Amino acid sequence: MAKTVAPAKPAPRRSQAGRSAETRARILAAAVACVDELGFGRATFQRIARRAGVTVGAVQHHFAAKEDILRAILEDSFERFSRCFEGVSVEGRSLESCVSVFVDRAWLHCSSPTFRSTVEILLTTRGEGAARGRHWTDAPLLESSERARRLWSSVFAAFAIPVEREREILQFAFAALAGIAMTLRLQGSRAATDRQLALLKTSLTGLLEAVAARGRSS
């Protein structure tokens, strides 16, 4: 006697909020891809909508203006950077090992399309309205800078790095990582990139050792 097969249960319907969040995420991913591949100026609502598989009206429903999309990309970029450090434990590690952890985790983000899009947005828009004073990227940049500083401090908390040097060294590290990311994009040499990252680790370790030594002796 043949067994009776129970009918498959229908998949649970997603809520309106869930569908809306999914569409927003798809639009944001499409915007990142457009800025990364085409540049800031060519990342229009039409191209973003086509890439996301939605209508222009859907894009405008979630993001009233292009500036709103750009701000969302920046915020998402900063959040992705923070997630690269989730679960990191540096207890008992040497300074050299902590530098390696920081560079490796930061590179996960700095080598991504999201980071490249962030750089493209900032380079293109920072000059706009500068004469009028405050710029719309000021607040996101300040928040990201403080978040990066806290992550840096959590990695190097066991070492006597003076606060006044901390920001300067962090800025140097990100400038180097951004430069390496752009070089990789232009030249496409992974072997050269690995050598550059290794050189950055060596440079940061030597710099931090010297700074920590001066801090201990003062």
Phi, psi and omega in degrees: 000129183291140178286143176278123180268123180292140179298142180296140178287136178295145179298140180299138180286137177285147178287163178300320179296321179294317178295321180294317179295322179294318179295318180298317180296322179294320179295318181296317178297321178293322179296317178301314181297319181293315179296319182293317187270327187251342185097164185299312187296329184267000178275073182275165176303320182297314181293320179297316180298316181297318181291324181280347182075032179229175178275161175299323178300323178294320177298314182291335176295321181271329183223106186295328182221162180300324178303324179294322177294317182296318178297321179295322177297316179299312181297318179295322179298315181295323179292320178297321178299316179299320182293337177297340183257005179294135178079006180283130176238125181242011182300128178079000181280154175285166178300317179300319180292322178295320177299316180299317179299312183298312182296316181297316181290318179296324181293329177306321180273317185294341178265007186265158175301326180299316179294316180299321178294321178300314179298316179300316180297313183294318180296325184280324189260342187299330180284340182290124176074009181299325181293338181272000178101242187298137181246152185294340178275354184301311182296311177300322180294318179297317179296317181293322179297318180291322178295317179296321180296320179294320178296316177303311181299324180293329179283323187249024184298332184280357184244147185279076178260112180302140183301322183294337177266340185302310182296319181298315181291322178298317178297320177298316181299316181288325176298318179294316180297319178296319178296319179296319179297317180292322178296318177299319180297322183280320187256333175070021181262106180291325180297317178296321179298316179299321179293320180293320178295321178296320179294321177298317179299316180297317181295315180295319180298313179298318180296313181292324177298318180293318180294316179296322180296318178295323179294323180289328185274345183277000000 
